[in-house]
Structure formats: structure tokens, C-alpha cells
């Protein structure tokens, strides 16, 4: 799947939702805004989450009584109708893409077609990582199943390292080559192919949807679990497995 095919598919699904639920002609404003780090994840013990170091920003959309979020490096303020958002250029314009993804998440939340659309805050990321480790230990063989984490998530690294053969890919130059909890962070492009071949299971941040790099991790011949709020509304549309414990660790 190419990036263009990916976003064409999501736009078609978005427009189909509007038609199916008779929203195309409804004049409803959807507002988006960039959240401050504290608004997004609260006050955390760890201070090296991407949103705290400035490498990512969270955009939040509000539709009726529901919210949707998307991590992005291209935040923007926007207010408009669902119809307008469905026609945005999301292929070439990263700002439009962040609006589209966050709004799709809010829309599907309002339609009760997805859950866990709000990022956990304060102690939530640490608790979430513990739940993820517990899930992995139940579903896979500890110390044997080779796990690749795509995206720098310090709480997950801290929990998983030492319990499974474990590697981490990231695109942030500040992280690449650094050692975190005994794990060297590898280059998300240069080391990707070999790392994917090595892994038995891939844990991939849903934020890869924002820059289109998600196409490297869907339709692989091995299991991939996506995590996070960014992919909440798109996972089922892409036949992607998603894991999230935001509901049980909500702060």
C-alpha cells in the first residue's frame, strides 16, 4: 500500500460515514486546537516523552460531545464543517492531515464506533505500559518472543526491556544511538528492514499514521499491534490490530 492509497482510502471511508449517517449537509462546526504538554498527558514522572521534548504536538478535535486526538509535528487551529474536512488535501498537506485524523477519531467516537480516544495523563502512561507488559506476558513467551517497538515510548521501553528480546526504532535524531534502559535506539529508516525481519511481534505507535510511515507496518507477514490514540478511528478501517488501556488507567 502506498501513502496515497492509504489516505485516499481513509478519505473515502470518512465521506461514507457522512453519507451513511446523513451528516453531509449538516452544518456542524468542528474545532481543533493544539494542546499544551500538560493538557495532553498531565504531569508525568518521566520527562522524555516526545510531547514533552517538543518533537510532537497533540491536536484535539471536538465534535458534538466527543473528542479526538492526533500526535503530529504539524499542528494547526481550524474550525469548519465535517464536509469541509472530508475534502481537505491530506496527501501533501501535513497540517490538514492532523485535522482530518483528529476529526475522524472524534466522529467515530461520537458514533460509538471506537473507544479510548483520549490519551492517558499523569501516571497513566506508566500504568498503561504495565498493562501492556502484562498482556504481552500472557499472549507471548517471555524472554523468547522478539519484540520490535516502533516509536520512542519511554514507559514501554522501561517495562518491556529485560522481559523480552527487544529493539526500538525511532526517527528523532536526538534519540537515535541513545541507550534507554539498556536498549540502544536504532534508526527508524536505516535499520527498519533488518529489524522487521528480526522481530516476531511489532508494537507500532499509531502516530505513524500522521506522517504516512504506517504503510511500512501494515500488511506485513507477522503480527503488528498498534498503540495510542492517533489511530483510534482508523484501525478498523485499515484492518489493523490496536492495543490501548487508556480506559482502565484514565486519570
C-alpha positions, -999 to 999 in steps of 0.1 A, spaced: 0 0 0 13 34 -9 8 66 12 -16 80 -14 -37 48 -15 -38 49 23 -51 84 26 -75 80 -4 -90 50 14 -94 69 47 -110 99 29 -135 76 12 -143 60 45 -148 94 61 -171 105 33 -191 72 35 -196 78 72 -211 113 64 -234 98 38 -245 68 59 -253 89 90 -268 118 69 -242 143 80 -231 156 46 -255 186 47 -254 192 84 -239 224 94 -218 214 123 -186 231 134 -156 210 143 -129 229 161 -94 218 166 -66 231 187 -31 222 198 -28 210 234 -1 220 257 20 191 271 2 193 304 -32 193 288 -22 163 267 -5 140 292 -6 159 325 23 158 349 44 127 344 73 112 363 93 107 331 103 138 313 114 123 280 81 117 263 82 131 227 54 156 235 75 170 265 107 173 245 89 193 218 92 167 189 55 161 188 23 182 194 -11 168 201 -40 182 181 -75 178 195 -108 180 177 -142 184 192 -174 172 175 -206 175 195 -198 158 228 -168 138 216 -131 145 212 -104 130 190 -67 134 192 -37 131 169 0 134 175 17 154 148 47 176 141 23 199 121 -3 214 144 -29 240 133 -60 257 145 -91 250 125 -129 255 126 -152 242 99 -178 216 89 -174 178 85 -179 182 48 -151 207 45 -128 184 65 -137 155 43 -124 174 12 -91 186 27 -59 178 9 -44 153 33 -18 139 9 6 168 6 -5 190 35 5 177 69 -15 204 87 -47 192 70 -38 156 78 -36 163 115 -71 179 114 -85 151 94 -72 123 116 -82 140 149 -117 148 135 -121 112 122 -114 100 157 -139 124 173 -166 115 147 -162 77 152 -162 82 190 -195 102 187 -209 74 166 -198 48 192 -175 31 166 -143 34 186 -131 39 221 -100 51 241 -97 83 220 -82 104 248 -45 100 258 -39 89 294 -24 115 317 -3 119 348 5 83 360 -15 69 331 14 62 307 33 43 334 2 22 343 -6 17 306 29 3 300 25 -21 329 -8 -33 314 9 -38 281 37 -58 296 11 -80 314 -8 -85 281 24 -95 263 34 -119 291 0 -136 288 -1 -138 250 35 -144 241 65 -162 255 87 -140 278 124 -140 271 118 -157 238 94 -137 216 114 -110 198 96 -76 201 103 -45 180 89 -12 193 84 14 166 84 49 182 101 62 213 79 54 242 99 55 274 74 38 297 71 9 274 108 6 270 113 6 307 87 -22 312 95 -45 282 133 -43 282 147 -72 302 115 -93 298 117 -99 261 143 -98 234 137 -62 225 146 -35 200 134 1 194 132 22 162 127 60 162 131 89 138 141 116 162 179 123 158 181 132 195 171 96 204 189 76 177 220 60 192 210 68 228 208 39 253 175 37 272 171 11 299 198 -10 283 183 -7 248 201 12 220 176 33 200 180 24 163 174 45 132 137 42 121 146 42 84 182 28 80 176 -1 105 139 -7 97 141 -36 72 165 -57 92 147 -50 125 113 -60 110 129 -93 97 143 -99 132 111 -94 151 84 -119 159 60 -91 171 59 -54 163 45 -28 186 40 3 165 29 37 175 -3 49 158 14 82 153 30 67 122 -4 74 106 3 112 108 33 110 86 22 81 64 51 58 76 24 34 88 24 19 53 57 2 63 40 -17 91 6 -28 77 1 -59 56 33 -75 70 36 -113 72 39 -110 110 18 -97 138 17 -59 144 -1 -43 173 -7 -5 170 -10 16 202 -21 51 210 -50 75 204 -39 88 169 -50 55 152 -82 50 173 -106 59 145 -86 44 116 -75 10 130 -106 -9 119 -107 9 86 -72 -4 79 -78 -39 94 -51 -31 119 -49 -45 154 -49 -19 182 -40 -22 218 -48 5 243 -55 6 281 -65 43 284 -99 33 297 -85 14 327 -58 39 336 -78 71 330 -67 99 353 
